[in-house]
């Protein structure tokens, strides 16, 4: 159930004064006085201490621009909605209530345009979800659509919430939210709803809305189908069904960010997970061991493949569902966000007969989408293409696509060996994951074939560093490399509501190292009924490096990664930082997003025009020439404690609040040792270590963290950390390990 806050009732015809609120207000004839909106803005200004010209501009905002008030206040639309409900003493809705029905009282287009939704709650009472209760003309319409003997009941919700609710309505089918249910024989009720597909994968006939009668008979089917249907309608890439202490939370990943969408009772959540597991052929009785499976669903006329993975948590079994549309048509390379010149380079690579092409970037950067778009331009009618994928995400015409199936004994290595024996013209590997796959990819590309694959690295040149870590020597690498495409996927600003304003000094400081021409104006997210908090969709930023003899010779001669990157920068290659800054100038991305996601990794390790100030903690008793240690820790108390311990032993100590500050510090001087936390804002410890490795920083790094998971320790050591020390801090152990680390450095 949703929050049971008191609802304001507006009787028809009479005048009512609401008591017990911050500012008394009067409602006449069922509507708010126009002056109330001015009082609300004044109340907000005082609450958020807004003064000067900004405050004056704020006060000029019209009722139609209500949710544009969120941006200057630095809050989300959902938080602004809560302030509206507080000011007007109205009920506020934040999470989906499955005891409510969306009714057909008003036309759907009217509801979407005015961001309003008529509902019928479990008690049979009618009410309107409304995002802008100051719109008195809209209130007039709602009042006319309310029975004369009933009050007008309003519940405030932000535009995104209302849009999500409206999107659940499919054509004329009544969208009814899921209700709490008792014990259900899931195995029994699944039988009439499931068929076996020819590919031995279960298929749900249709996961669209079901009738009200079926909701009564098979509520778990309805809840499950509604979760899947809504995820597809919301363009979600995956679904997280996570049990908590008192409820189950359903979250969607939309445009790269997880968002809470539904909240279910714990028992309802357990049964939903069991149903979905049954459809994917998993053991519904096993709730402790991780399982994975797949199922295909039909939404309208579109077929989607769901990849399910379960895991056990202290609160119960959780489920993550990856949503794929195998039959989706590949996007044009220009649609992905590439420049015309980059598209021409990709088309040229598509005509080559042999060599290694890598698409690199972090998880979720859109590498697979880029590869499928690229392969759609490769001639697969006269050339044979074999793929080894885990899983097959999109279908490629004319290609022989193979999928890893560990349960059936079809391993990645076995498929890769088999594929090479078939001597295809083109080999596509879903990922280069170890020495074996790296070696086969390079060898195959060096013997007159084309190999296409992905790597998890930051940019094109650091892919060379990654291949070295996987055991590929520079000489062999230089014989195979044809091109490397590096990319990031960023949220695109909503074209309907983005706010364009003069660039601030802080934003100019972020961009200055990467461009000689700062833009006069930049764009910021605002938020409107058509988008999600100011963003709509995602777009890529790219760098495409075609390897010519000059660059390959430098790779063969062992040039350092940082020097290679400086070389391609000097010769005028269009790097990912150039592309990102250009899209800031084109008002596609905000400055902060570009800086945090792309530019921070391009920070030079040597200062240029101005010195970066580093917070430094020194002890008067420090010896000249003492070892210099950089402490990277976001918690101020821990930072101070570690600094005092090390300074007390005569070490020279500098501190940084996160990975970004630490990169700045490394640009000012060399350090003998780095102590770094892992959980930090902006740039975590793992990413920080990857970047400094790629930039050739010689100082060894020790992790000092509260993360006790053994997998984290293994990951840190695999990335090259010298040591992994767990909090809470023990002075003697810390000093002993620091001494040992510095001793190793001296011996080296």
Secondary structure in CASP SS format (residue, H / E / C, confidence):
PFRMAT SS
TARGET T0000
AUTHOR 0000-0000-0000
METHOD secondary structure of the structure
MODEL  1
X C 1.00
X C 1.00
X C 1.00
X C 1.00
X C 1.00
X C 1.00
X C 1.00
X C 1.00
X E 1.00
X E 1.00
X C 1.00
X C 1.00
X C 1.00
X C 1.00
X C 1.00
X E 1.00
X E 1.00
X E 1.00
X C 1.00
X C 1.00
X C 1.00
X C 1.00
X C 1.00
X C 1.00
X E 1.00
X E 1.00
X E 1.00
X E 1.00
X C 1.00
X C 1.00
X E 1.00
X E 1.00
X C 1.00
X C 1.00
X H 1.00
X H 1.00
X H 1.00
X H 1.00
X H 1.00
X H 1.00
X H 1.00
X H 1.00
X H 1.00
X H 1.00
X H 1.00
X H 1.00
X H 1.00
X C 1.00
X C 1.00
X C 1.00
X C 1.00
X H 1.00
X H 1.00
X H 1.00
X H 1.00
X H 1.00
X H 1.00
X H 1.00
X H 1.00
X C 1.00
X C 1.00
X C 1.00
X H 1.00
X H 1.00
X H 1.00
X H 1.00
X H 1.00
X H 1.00
X H 1.00
X H 1.00
X H 1.00
X H 1.00
X H 1.00
X C 1.00
X C 1.00
X C 1.00
X H 1.00
X H 1.00
X H 1.00
X H 1.00
X H 1.00
X H 1.00
X H 1.00
X H 1.00
X H 1.00
X H 1.00
X H 1.00
X H 1.00
X C 1.00
X C 1.00
X E 1.00
X E 1.00
X C 1.00
X C 1.00
X C 1.00
X C 1.00
X C 1.00
X C 1.00
X C 1.00
X E 1.00
X E 1.00
X E 1.00
X C 1.00
X C 1.00
X C 1.00
X C 1.00
X C 1.00
X H 1.00
X H 1.00
X H 1.00
X H 1.00
X H 1.00
X H 1.00
X H 1.00
X C 1.00
X E 1.00
X E 1.00
X E 1.00
X E 1.00
X E 1.00
X E 1.00
X C 1.00
X C 1.00
X C 1.00
X C 1.00
X E 1.00
X E 1.00
X E 1.00
X E 1.00
X E 1.00
X C 1.00
X C 1.00
X C 1.00
X C 1.00
X C 1.00
X H 1.00
X H 1.00
X H 1.00
X H 1.00
X H 1.00
X H 1.00
X H 1.00
X H 1.00
X H 1.00
X C 1.00
X C 1.00
X C 1.00
X C 1.00
X C 1.00
X C 1.00
X C 1.00
X E 1.00
X E 1.00
X E 1.00
X E 1.00
X E 1.00
X C 1.00
X C 1.00
X H 1.00
X H 1.00
X H 1.00
X H 1.00
X H 1.00
X H 1.00
X H 1.00
X H 1.00
X H 1.00
X C 1.00
X C 1.00
X C 1.00
X C 1.00
X C 1.00
X C 1.00
X C 1.00
X C 1.00
X E 1.00
X C 1.00
X C 1.00
X C 1.00
X C 1.00
X C 1.00
X C 1.00
X C 1.00
X C 1.00
X C 1.00
X H 1.00
X H 1.00
X H 1.00
X H 1.00
X H 1.00
X H 1.00
X H 1.00
X H 1.00
X E 1.00
X E 1.00
X E 1.00
X C 1.00
X C 1.00
X C 1.00
X C 1.00
X C 1.00
X E 1.00
X E 1.00
X E 1.00
X C 1.00
X C 1.00
X C 1.00
X C 1.00
X C 1.00
X C 1.00
X C 1.00
X H 1.00
X H 1.00
X H 1.00
X H 1.00
X H 1.00
X H 1.00
X C 1.00
X H 1.00
X H 1.00
X H 1.00
X H 1.00
X H 1.00
X H 1.00
X H 1.00
X H 1.00
X H 1.00
X H 1.00
X H 1.00
X H 1.00
X H 1.00
X H 1.00
X H 1.00
X C 1.00
X C 1.00
X C 1.00
X C 1.00
X E 1.00
X E 1.00
X E 1.00
X E 1.00
X E 1.00
X E 1.00
X C 1.00
X C 1.00
X C 1.00
X E 1.00
X E 1.00
X E 1.00
X E 1.00
X E 1.00
X E 1.00
X E 1.00
X E 1.00
X C 1.00
X C 1.00
X E 1.00
X E 1.00
X E 1.00
X E 1.00
X E 1.00
X E 1.00
X E 1.00
X E 1.00
X E 1.00
X H 1.00
X H 1.00
X H 1.00
X H 1.00
X H 1.00
X H 1.00
X H 1.00
X H 1.00
X H 1.00
X H 1.00
X H 1.00
X H 1.00
X H 1.00
X H 1.00
X C 1.00
X C 1.00
X C 1.00
X C 1.00
X C 1.00
X C 1.00
X C 1.00
X C 1.00
X C 1.00
X C 1.00
X C 1.00
X C 1.00
X E 1.00
X E 1.00
X E 1.00
X E 1.00
X E 1.00
X E 1.00
X E 1.00
X E 1.00
X C 1.00
X C 1.00
X E 1.00
X E 1.00
X E 1.00
X E 1.00
X E 1.00
X E 1.00
X E 1.00
X E 1.00
X E 1.00
X E 1.00
X E 1.00
X E 1.00
X C 1.00
X C 1.00
X E 1.00
X E 1.00
X E 1.00
X E 1.00
X E 1.00
X E 1.00
X E 1.00
X E 1.00
X E 1.00
X C 1.00
X C 1.00
X C 1.00
X C 1.00
X C 1.00
X C 1.00
X C 1.00
X C 1.00
X C 1.00
X C 1.00
X C 1.00
X C 1.00
X C 1.00
X C 1.00
X C 1.00
X H 1.00
X H 1.00
X H 1.00
X H 1.00
X H 1.00
X H 1.00
X H 1.00
X H 1.00
X H 1.00
X H 1.00
X H 1.00
X C 1.00
X C 1.00
X C 1.00
X C 1.00
X E 1.00
X E 1.00
X E 1.00
X E 1.00
X E 1.00
X E 1.00
X C 1.00
X C 1.00
X C 1.00
X C 1.00
X C 1.00
X C 1.00
X H 1.00
X H 1.00
X H 1.00
X H 1.00
X H 1.00
X H 1.00
X H 1.00
X H 1.00
X H 1.00
X C 1.00
X C 1.00
X C 1.00
X C 1.00
X C 1.00
X C 1.00
X C 1.00
X C 1.00
X C 1.00
X E 1.00
X E 1.00
X E 1.00
X E 1.00
X E 1.00
X C 1.00
X C 1.00
X C 1.00
X C 1.00
X C 1.00
X C 1.00
X C 1.00
X C 1.00
X C 1.00
X C 1.00
X E 1.00
X E 1.00
X E 1.00
X E 1.00
X C 1.00
X E 1.00
X H 1.00
X H 1.00
X H 1.00
X C 1.00
X E 1.00
X C 1.00
X H 1.00
X H 1.00
X H 1.00
X H 1.00
X H 1.00
X H 1.00
X H 1.00
X H 1.00
X H 1.00
X H 1.00
X C 1.00
X C 1.00
X C 1.00
X C 1.00
X E 1.00
X E 1.00
X E 1.00
X E 1.00
X C 1.00
X C 1.00
X C 1.00
X C 1.00
X C 1.00
X H 1.00
X H 1.00
X H 1.00
X H 1.00
X H 1.00
X H 1.00
X H 1.00
X H 1.00
X H 1.00
X H 1.00
X H 1.00
X H 1.00
X C 1.00
X C 1.00
X C 1.00
X E 1.00
X E 1.00
X E 1.00
X E 1.00
X E 1.00
X E 1.00
X C 1.00
X C 1.00
X C 1.00
X C 1.00
X C 1.00
X C 1.00
X H 1.00
X H 1.00
X H 1.00
X H 1.00
X H 1.00
X H 1.00
X H 1.00
X H 1.00
X C 1.00
X C 1.00
X C 1.00
X C 1.00
X H 1.00
X H 1.00
X H 1.00
X H 1.00
X H 1.00
X H 1.00
X H 1.00
X E 1.00
X E 1.00
X E 1.00
X E 1.00
X E 1.00
X E 1.00
X E 1.00
X E 1.00
X E 1.00
X E 1.00
X E 1.00
X E 1.00
X E 1.00
X C 1.00
X C 1.00
X C 1.00
X C 1.00
X C 1.00
X E 1.00
X E 1.00
X E 1.00
X E 1.00
X C 1.00
X C 1.00
X H 1.00
X H 1.00
X H 1.00
X H 1.00
X H 1.00
X H 1.00
X H 1.00
X H 1.00
X C 1.00
X C 1.00
X C 1.00
X C 1.00
X C 1.00
X C 1.00
X C 1.00
X C 1.00
X E 1.00
X E 1.00
X E 1.00
X E 1.00
X C 1.00
X C 1.00
X C 1.00
X C 1.00
X C 1.00
X C 1.00
X C 1.00
X E 1.00
X C 1.00
X C 1.00
X E 1.00
X E 1.00
X E 1.00
X E 1.00
X E 1.00
X E 1.00
X E 1.00
X E 1.00
X E 1.00
X E 1.00
X E 1.00
X E 1.00
X C 1.00
X C 1.00
X H 1.00
X H 1.00
X H 1.00
X H 1.00
X H 1.00
X H 1.00
X H 1.00
X H 1.00
X C 1.00
X C 1.00
X C 1.00
X C 1.00
X H 1.00
X H 1.00
X H 1.00
X H 1.00
X H 1.00
X H 1.00
X H 1.00
X H 1.00
X H 1.00
X H 1.00
X C 1.00
X C 1.00
X C 1.00
X C 1.00
X C 1.00
X H 1.00
X H 1.00
X H 1.00
X H 1.00
X H 1.00
X H 1.00
X H 1.00
X H 1.00
X H 1.00
X H 1.00
X C 1.00
X C 1.00
X C 1.00
X C 1.00
X C 1.00
X H 1.00
X H 1.00
X H 1.00
X H 1.00
X H 1.00
X H 1.00
X H 1.00
X C 1.00
X H 1.00
X H 1.00
X H 1.00
X H 1.00
X C 1.00
X C 1.00
X C 1.00
X C 1.00
X C 1.00
X C 1.00
X C 1.00
X C 1.00
X C 1.00
X C 1.00
X C 1.00
X C 1.00
X C 1.00
X E 1.00
X E 1.00
X C 1.00
X C 1.00
X C 1.00
X C 1.00
X C 1.00
X C 1.00
X C 1.00
X C 1.00
X C 1.00
X C 1.00
X E 1.00
X E 1.00
X E 1.00
X E 1.00
X E 1.00
X C 1.00
X C 1.00
X C 1.00
X H 1.00
X H 1.00
X H 1.00
X H 1.00
X H 1.00
X H 1.00
X H 1.00
X H 1.00
X H 1.00
X H 1.00
X H 1.00
X H 1.00
X C 1.00
X C 1.00
X C 1.00
X C 1.00
X E 1.00
X E 1.00
X E 1.00
X E 1.00
X E 1.00
X C 1.00
X C 1.00
X H 1.00
X H 1.00
X H 1.00
X H 1.00
X H 1.00
X H 1.00
X H 1.00
X H 1.00
X C 1.00
X C 1.00
X C 1.00
X C 1.00
X C 1.00
X C 1.00
X E 1.00
X E 1.00
X E 1.00
X E 1.00
X C 1.00
X C 1.00
X C 1.00
X C 1.00
X C 1.00
X C 1.00
X C 1.00
X C 1.00
X H 1.00
X H 1.00
X H 1.00
X H 1.00
X H 1.00
X H 1.00
X H 1.00
X H 1.00
X H 1.00
X H 1.00
X C 1.00
X C 1.00
X C 1.00
X C 1.00
X C 1.00
X E 1.00
X E 1.00
X E 1.00
X E 1.00
X E 1.00
X E 1.00
X C 1.00
X C 1.00
X C 1.00
X C 1.00
X H 1.00
X H 1.00
X H 1.00
X H 1.00
X H 1.00
X H 1.00
X H 1.00
X H 1.00
X H 1.00
X C 1.00
X C 1.00
X C 1.00
X C 1.00
X E 1.00
X E 1.00
X E 1.00
X E 1.00
X C 1.00
X C 1.00
X C 1.00
X C 1.00
X H 1.00
X H 1.00
X H 1.00
X H 1.00
X H 1.00
X H 1.00
X H 1.00
X H 1.00
X H 1.00
X H 1.00
X H 1.00
X H 1.00
X H 1.00
X H 1.00
X H 1.00
X H 1.00
X H 1.00
X C 1.00
END
